[in-house]
Each structure stands twice: as C-alpha cells, then as structure tokens.
C-alpha cells in the first residue's frame, strides 16, 4: 500500500562506495530508504506493543494453563 503523504526533501550522508554501487545498479535510493524505514518502524511498533501488553498476554497464558481453552471438549482431533 503506497502512502500519498507529500514527500519532503532531505539531505543524507552516505559512504561513497555504497552510493556508487547503488547508482550503478540503478537502485532508487529514496524508495529503498522509505521501504527500509517502514520495515524498521513496523518492527519497533511491534516490540513496543509486545512490551506494553506483556502482562496481559502472560495473564491470558496463565489462565489457559490453569483452565484450558473453552473449545477443549469440542475438538475432534
């Protein structure tokens, strides 16, 4: 899904050898950076959510360990 937010110019400093290889390989630096940032930010959001909800997940797991699942008697396998 492509975001339609207005793009903004930025200045970056890159190692010269990486810049040369990327350009010679026709790699779109803006697109590559956006995709990498999206992946990194998504992972950070996931880790934050896990940290914020750890106690609730542990409580739910303890409940299932002690009481089982509501569907335990209904399973056919």
Buried (B, 14 or more C-beta within 10 A) or exposed (E): EEEEEEEEEEEEEEEEEEBEEBEEEEEEEEEEEBEEEEEEEEEEEEEEEEEEEEEEEEEEEEEEEEEEEEEEEEEEE
